[in-house]
Amino acid sequence: MSEQEIFQYLNEIGCCNLCNLRHLGCTNKKFYINFELFLKEKNLNDKDDTEIEPNSKKLKENVCIVCLGLLQNHFINELLEFIEKNTSVNEYDSTNFACAISLPIAQQIRAHSVNLHLKEKFPEYYEQGNYKYVLLENINEIPLKEVWKWVITPKINERLNKSLDNGANCDFLITLNLKYVDEEKELNLLFKVSPETFKERNRNFKKFRGETFTKKSVETFLEQVDKEKFKEHIQCPPQVPNFSINCSNIECTHNSIYLAGRYMKYSRELSQTPWIINGKRMMEASVQEIICAPLASLFNFHIDYIKFISSGREDCDVRCLGNGRPFVLEIINPKKTKFAYEEFRKLESEINKSELIQVRDMQLVPKEDLIIIKQGEESKTKVYQALCISQQQITQENLDKLSDMKDIVLQQKTPIRVLHRRPLAIRPRTIHYMNAQMIPGNSKMFTLDVETQAGTYVKEFVHGDFGRTKPSLSSILGIDVDIIALDVTAIKLDFPKPIENS
């Protein structure tokens, strides 16, 4: 059996030219791009007793029985026009793109049907070990989607004026969802082949999430189904379809980008994130909202697609001073991904119109840098200044001994004030150094500068939280001490890099 005879037969049953190549096991990419070159090299243009007319009217009129038109010119031209008119693609500023297609599930059934038929029709050609291109177990050695990439995606590239990136790490993905009119009709034939398999998926709604047919379930079924039972209910080879596939919609998605910076918080009545309990807003605003609103407005980001991530948090009544607290904004599916230096400075200026917070060092960072924030939750140190008051009079001499105490390990039981949202546990935390200074003219008030391990409850360290933090400042000094106000003065985490003139 020659390639010429198989080629002729594939034409007769309704395969398109490029599917013919796939079934002949052709691995040469240039033949798929230039089909006439294949005909010439294989001498298939020559006419013998059996005329071969791959470009006959029949082929032009028929939709391919395997790819459902995917690799045929009439569909390709319609698709390119559809993509060109779709404005959502051009809303993204990415210059590179990857392209994926979502094929109808019925195409799997048709491909299986053709494979079974060819194995029986030409056993000597497709016999394992003798056929030099493909194995008996898988006639379609050249996947349909692979040929699609070779032939069509370069044409999409030209229409979009973007560079095609076949790499798995491309950030911008265009997905073409392809539909087939007779999909349901052809899928329902599987009920006849194996009633119990798919009725069970219908009955067990919760387990299968209401999906009777999925690509994976049909693929698994076709791998296991008895070929005689399959042929009993499904025609092999399949009939020429009445309809070609069509592109129902285009989905564009871009991987998240990450904007980093540092914020200073000057208000003692401002939560870091929206504070809402039982539908009631507890604070009028939040750091997150003050930062995200101008960002969404300036760069046309959807506010719900901005995720705020910070290196820890301070209480509502605690200010964050110095160089501020590192934070990252994850922008989900962004259309804008490129930023000039001046754009970030304008964003900072807009945010800094607020009297409640200020931001600095805004910049793009790679996703890999987020690990710095994650690791910083345990490794960074923070410096605080607390305004304290003692129940009894105290002298500077009493306070000076605190400066000699280094790396004190506390045992902190979960504070009473956060027990409603944190599990009960005893956490060891380290006080690296302390320094206290009296307030002039007041024998009961003093400031405490303290550097701590991340995650230390400083308020509880000062007053002891009814003995739940040991030791505490109260137990060290031997007098009851309480805290009036607290500021974060430094967060020692090298992230993000400082921006000149920020």
PyMOL commands that set and color helices and strands:
alter all, ss='L'
color gray80, all
select helices_A, chain A and resi 3-13+17-23+29-33+35-41+57-61+73-85+87-90+106-121+123-126+144-151+153-160+183-187+189-193+195-203+205-208+215-224+227-233+287-299+303-305+341-351+367-379+396-404+416-418+458-463+473-477
alter helices_A, ss='H'
color red, helices_A
select strands_A, chain A and resi 96-102+163-164+172-179+246-254+257-265+276-277+280-281+306-310+318-331+357-365+381-390+408-413+426-439+442-453+469-470+481-492
alter strands_A, ss='S'
color yellow, strands_A
deselect
rebuild
show_as cartoon
